Amino acid sequence: MALLNDLEWRYATKKYDPTKKVSQEHVDKIVEAARLAPTSSGMQQFRVFVISKQEIKDQLVPIANGQQIVADASHVLVFAAWDQYTEERIDSIFKLTTKERGLPSDKFVDYTNRLKAVYLKQSPEENFVHTAKQAYIGFGLSIAQAAELKVDATPMEGFNTEQLDELLQLKAKGLKSVLMLPLGYRDEEGDWLLPMKKVRNPKEEFVQEV
Ligand SMILES: Cc1cc2nc3c(=O)[nH]c(=O)nc-3n(C[C@H](O)[C@H](O)[C@H](O)COP(=O)(O)O)c2cc1C
């Protein structure tokens, strides 16, 4: 029930109080929720960048179509996904799992071969569609964790991904940006959305009993 109350409380904050900063402890928890997210085959196909430097946040404004949110927020998380699958990337979490669980080194060979047979024959574009979906799972959990901590957040995909990739040098890291999540504290007086009712489709329309 507490989670539902937190989800009722949260909203896509439109105006932040730039004087209020989110503690490192809270930022860490919000990122940790994404790290703990389930992903397809557990491969964690995305990474999270934590931007707190004002000069970088200011550079995000034109990239985010002039949305001042990204400069006024305390931190901006950027969720970036693998630009494609490679043999090395597919193997990486299974090597770690084998080591951490003390399993025989060939434990996941058949499984990873099956994954490689699927992903390595797809185009990078097809693979990015899949890796980006995993980023959305982590993103959702970070939004929920922020709400639980009473930290405001704005889910954002309204930005130029190529420009953000360039700013964060993501290509060299084999990543492409997917989403931004500014974090901070609402401007109680200046946010037009704050007093507005939360609107969702009625349950009877949203839920289809079969
Ligand atoms: C994937 C995604 C992308 C979004 N992109 C933006 C954005 O670029 N700018 C913005 O102000 N809001 C953005 N939103 C916020 C949505 O408009 C908002 O979540 C939705 O209207 C529901 O309202 P609520 O979050 O206040 O409950 C985005 C939300 C999601 C989930």
Ligand as a Chemical Component Dictionary entry (heavy atoms), coordinates in Angstrom:
data_LIG
# 
_chem_comp.id                   LIG 
_chem_comp.type                 NON-POLYMER 
_chem_comp.pdbx_formal_charge   0 
_chem_comp.three_letter_code    LIG 
# 
loop_
_chem_comp_atom.comp_id 
_chem_comp_atom.atom_id 
_chem_comp_atom.alt_atom_id 
_chem_comp_atom.type_symbol 
_chem_comp_atom.charge 
_chem_comp_atom.model_Cartn_x 
_chem_comp_atom.model_Cartn_y 
_chem_comp_atom.model_Cartn_z 
_chem_comp_atom.pdbx_ordinal 
LIG C1  C1  C 0 9.172  7.677  -21.098 1  
LIG C2  C2  C 0 8.663  9.017  -20.667 2  
LIG C3  C3  C 0 9.103  10.166 -21.292 3  
LIG C4  C4  C 0 8.674  11.434 -20.856 4  
LIG N1  N1  N 0 9.231  12.569 -21.393 5  
LIG C5  C5  C 0 8.931  13.776 -20.837 6  
LIG C6  C6  C 0 9.635  14.958 -21.225 7  
LIG O1  O1  O 0 10.528 14.930 -22.069 8  
LIG N2  N2  N 0 9.302  16.127 -20.626 9  
LIG C7  C7  C 0 8.336  16.199 -19.652 10 
LIG O2  O2  O 0 8.098  17.289 -19.137 11 
LIG N3  N3  N 0 7.657  15.090 -19.253 12 
LIG C8  C8  C 0 7.945  13.889 -19.815 13 
LIG N4  N4  N 0 7.291  12.758 -19.379 14 
LIG C9  C9  C 0 6.270  12.875 -18.320 15 
LIG C10 C10 C 0 4.886  12.394 -18.744 16 
LIG O3  O3  O 0 4.255  13.359 -19.547 17 
LIG C11 C11 C 0 4.085  12.102 -17.485 18 
LIG O4  O4  O 0 4.747  11.070 -16.776 19 
LIG C12 C12 C 0 2.642  11.681 -17.768 20 
LIG O5  O5  O 0 1.929  12.722 -18.344 21 
LIG C13 C13 C 0 1.935  11.212 -16.512 22 
LIG O6  O6  O 0 1.919  12.228 -15.539 23 
LIG P1  P1  P 0 2.592  12.054 -14.089 24 
LIG O7  O7  O 0 3.974  11.469 -14.314 25 
LIG O8  O8  O 0 2.659  13.463 -13.562 26 
LIG O9  O9  O 0 1.733  11.157 -13.270 27 
LIG C14 C14 C 0 7.705  11.512 -19.823 28 
LIG C15 C15 C 0 7.261  10.326 -19.210 29 
LIG C16 C16 C 0 7.745  9.104  -19.588 30 
LIG C17 C17 C 0 7.280  7.878  -18.852 31 
# 
loop_
_chem_comp_bond.comp_id 
_chem_comp_bond.atom_id_1 
_chem_comp_bond.atom_id_2 
_chem_comp_bond.value_order 
_chem_comp_bond.pdbx_ordinal 
LIG C1  C2  SING 1  
LIG C2  C3  SING 2  
LIG C2  C16 DOUB 3  
LIG C3  C4  DOUB 4  
LIG C4  N1  SING 5  
LIG C4  C14 SING 6  
LIG N1  C5  DOUB 7  
LIG C5  C6  SING 8  
LIG C5  C8  SING 9  
LIG C6  O1  DOUB 10 
LIG C6  N2  SING 11 
LIG N2  C7  SING 12 
LIG C7  O2  DOUB 13 
LIG C7  N3  SING 14 
LIG N3  C8  DOUB 15 
LIG C8  N4  SING 16 
LIG N4  C9  SING 17 
LIG N4  C14 SING 18 
LIG C9  C10 SING 19 
LIG C10 O3  SING 20 
LIG C10 C11 SING 21 
LIG C11 O4  SING 22 
LIG C11 C12 SING 23 
LIG C12 O5  SING 24 
LIG C12 C13 SING 25 
LIG C13 O6  SING 26 
LIG O6  P1  SING 27 
LIG P1  O7  DOUB 28 
LIG P1  O8  SING 29 
LIG P1  O9  SING 30 
LIG C14 C15 DOUB 31 
LIG C15 C16 SING 32 
LIG C16 C17 SING 33 
# 
